Amino acid sequence: MGLEEYLESLRNCPDEQLTDELGIYDNWPIFLDADFDRVIKYLRESGKYKNEQIQEHEKTGRGKTGTNHTFDYIPGTVAIQAFNWIPLYLTTGFGLKGTKSDRDESDRQSRDYTVTIQLHNDQKLQMEGVHPNRALAIVAEELAQFIIRENISACLPNTIGWKYIHKNDHLKIIYHEPMTSDHN
């Protein structure tokens, strides 16, 4: 399934099935092969996100300083973190069976992507009448539209629905690799 098909599935999936069918849940990552400053500029200038905090810290296992920006989605319910690295604990294979296939997927994601956007349920400010996972899906779709429009290579590693997670079905992982990207 491609990114646009996945977005169509998000739109049509009942709120209570978003986690089981499409993997939408708190701490949901998106990996990008993009210029970090360009991503931050988009988040700041879109008018949909409010920059809350910037932190510098050591990247796990790499010995380099990393940057973490935290944003609030202005309508509420979702907080967004953007980091200029791929945390291994967010890649495919961590929390699953740990098979060779999981490790290969994790290695691919760590190697091919440079930016992480992670979506969190934020209980401080709720969108009235919107299920928290639907709010995550709304933000995921908005970010995906940016990815498509800007021809950014991306991976959505947690698109394996929870009812399929133990089947180790890596075909459900969404990779978006536009023809105009530097990789093709």
BELQUI-V473468 format. One record per residue. N is the residue number from 1. PSI is psi in radians with two decimals (999 if undefined). OMEGA is omega in degrees with one decimal (999 if undefined). Layout:
BEGIN
n: {N | N}
psi: {PSI | PSI}
omega: {OMEGA | OMEGA}
END
This chain:
BEGIN
n: {1 | 2 | 3 | 4 | 5 | 6 | 7 | 8 | 9 | 10 | 11 | 12 | 13 | 14 | 15 | 16 | 17 | 18 | 19 | 20 | 21 | 22 | 23 | 24 | 25 | 26 | 27 | 28 | 29 | 30 | 31 | 32 | 33 | 34 | 35 | 36 | 37 | 38 | 39 | 40 | 41 | 42 | 43 | 44 | 45 | 46 | 47 | 48 | 49 | 50 | 51 | 52 | 53 | 54 | 55 | 56 | 57 | 58 | 59 | 60 | 61 | 62 | 63 | 64 | 65 | 66 | 67 | 68 | 69 | 70 | 71 | 72 | 73 | 74 | 75 | 76 | 77 | 78 | 79 | 80 | 81 | 82 | 83 | 84 | 85 | 86 | 87 | 88 | 89 | 90 | 91 | 92 | 93 | 94 | 95 | 96 | 97 | 98 | 99 | 100 | 101 | 102 | 103 | 104 | 105 | 106 | 107 | 108 | 109 | 110 | 111 | 112 | 113 | 114 | 115 | 116 | 117 | 118 | 119 | 120 | 121 | 122 | 123 | 124 | 125 | 126 | 127 | 128 | 129 | 130 | 131 | 132 | 133 | 134 | 135 | 136 | 137 | 138 | 139 | 140 | 141 | 142 | 143 | 144 | 145 | 146 | 147 | 148 | 149 | 150 | 151 | 152 | 153 | 154 | 155 | 156 | 157 | 158 | 159 | 160 | 161 | 162 | 163 | 164 | 165 | 166 | 167 | 168 | 169 | 170 | 171 | 172 | 173 | 174 | 175 | 176 | 177 | 178 | 179 | 180 | 181 | 182 | 183 | 184}
psi: {2.37 | 3.03 | -0.79 | -0.67 | -0.71 | -0.74 | -0.68 | -0.74 | -0.70 | -0.79 | -0.61 | -0.13 | 2.30 | 2.53 | -0.77 | -0.15 | 0.00 | -0.67 | -0.89 | -0.67 | -0.68 | 0.09 | 0.17 | 2.10 | 2.94 | 2.56 | 0.61 | 2.06 | 2.68 | 2.24 | 2.41 | 2.57 | 1.52 | 2.83 | 2.14 | -0.76 | -0.63 | -0.71 | -0.80 | -0.71 | -0.77 | -0.85 | -0.73 | -0.71 | -0.16 | -0.42 | 0.01 | -0.20 | 2.47 | 2.11 | 2.11 | -0.74 | 2.54 | 2.27 | 2.46 | 2.34 | 2.94 | 2.32 | 2.36 | 2.17 | 0.05 | -0.26 | 0.22 | 2.76 | 2.37 | 2.81 | 2.37 | 2.03 | 2.36 | 2.29 | 2.65 | 2.39 | 2.16 | -0.72 | -0.30 | -3.14 | -0.48 | 2.34 | 2.53 | 2.32 | 2.42 | 2.16 | 2.67 | 0.69 | 2.98 | 1.87 | 2.24 | -0.58 | -0.17 | -0.16 | 2.85 | 2.44 | -0.37 | 2.08 | -0.11 | -2.66 | -0.34 | 0.55 | 2.99 | -0.69 | -0.72 | -0.79 | -0.67 | -0.75 | -0.77 | -0.78 | -0.76 | -0.82 | -0.73 | -0.61 | -0.70 | -0.17 | 2.66 | -0.25 | 2.43 | 2.33 | 2.17 | 2.28 | 2.34 | 2.51 | 2.23 | 1.97 | -0.05 | -0.76 | 1.96 | 2.46 | 2.08 | 2.27 | 0.19 | 2.14 | 2.42 | -0.67 | -0.52 | -0.68 | -0.74 | -0.71 | -0.65 | -0.83 | -0.71 | -0.72 | -0.72 | -0.75 | -0.66 | -0.63 | -0.68 | -0.80 | -0.81 | -0.87 | -0.67 | 0.09 | 0.85 | 2.29 | 2.39 | 2.77 | 2.32 | 1.53 | -0.31 | 0.56 | 0.02 | 2.01 | 2.61 | -0.46 | -0.17 | -0.08 | -0.61 | -0.08 | -0.11 | 0.74 | 1.54 | -0.23 | -0.31 | -0.15 | 2.27 | 2.10 | 2.25 | 1.95 | 1.54 | 2.62 | -0.47 | 0.08 | 2.91 | -0.32 | -0.24 | 999}
omega: {177.4 | -177.8 | -178.3 | 175.9 | 177.8 | 178.9 | 176.3 | 177.0 | 177.1 | -178.4 | -172.9 | -177.1 | 174.8 | -177.1 | -175.3 | 178.8 | -176.9 | -179.9 | -176.6 | -175.5 | -169.9 | 173.6 | -179.3 | -179.0 | 179.2 | 180.0 | -174.6 | -176.0 | 168.9 | 177.4 | -179.2 | 166.5 | -172.0 | 172.9 | -176.2 | -179.4 | 177.8 | 178.8 | 179.3 | 177.8 | 177.5 | -178.6 | -179.9 | -172.3 | -176.8 | -176.9 | -177.3 | -174.6 | 178.8 | -179.2 | -175.8 | -170.3 | 173.2 | 178.9 | 171.8 | 177.1 | -179.3 | 176.4 | -179.2 | 172.9 | -176.4 | 177.1 | 178.7 | 177.6 | 177.6 | 178.7 | -180.0 | 175.2 | 175.5 | 179.5 | 168.6 | 173.3 | -170.4 | 177.5 | 176.0 | 174.2 | -173.9 | 169.1 | -177.2 | 170.8 | 175.2 | 179.6 | 178.9 | 174.3 | 178.7 | 176.8 | -178.7 | -177.9 | 177.3 | -177.7 | 176.5 | 176.1 | 177.5 | -174.2 | 175.5 | -176.4 | -178.7 | 179.8 | 175.4 | 178.2 | 176.0 | -179.0 | 177.5 | 177.4 | 179.0 | 178.5 | 179.1 | -178.0 | 178.5 | -177.0 | -169.0 | -175.5 | -173.6 | -175.3 | 174.3 | 166.2 | -178.2 | -178.4 | -179.0 | 168.5 | 179.9 | -174.7 | -179.4 | -176.1 | -176.9 | 169.4 | -176.5 | 176.2 | -179.3 | 177.1 | -178.7 | 178.9 | 174.8 | 177.2 | 176.1 | 179.7 | 178.3 | -179.8 | 177.4 | 179.1 | 177.9 | 178.4 | 177.9 | 177.1 | 174.0 | -179.9 | -179.3 | -177.3 | -176.3 | 179.0 | -178.6 | 172.7 | -174.8 | 173.7 | 174.1 | -167.8 | -177.2 | 178.9 | 172.8 | 177.9 | -175.6 | 179.0 | 179.1 | -168.7 | -178.5 | 175.3 | 174.6 | -175.0 | -178.5 | 176.9 | 178.2 | 176.5 | -178.5 | 171.3 | 177.1 | -178.6 | -177.5 | -178.1 | -177.4 | 179.8 | 179.1 | -176.8 | -175.0 | 999}
END
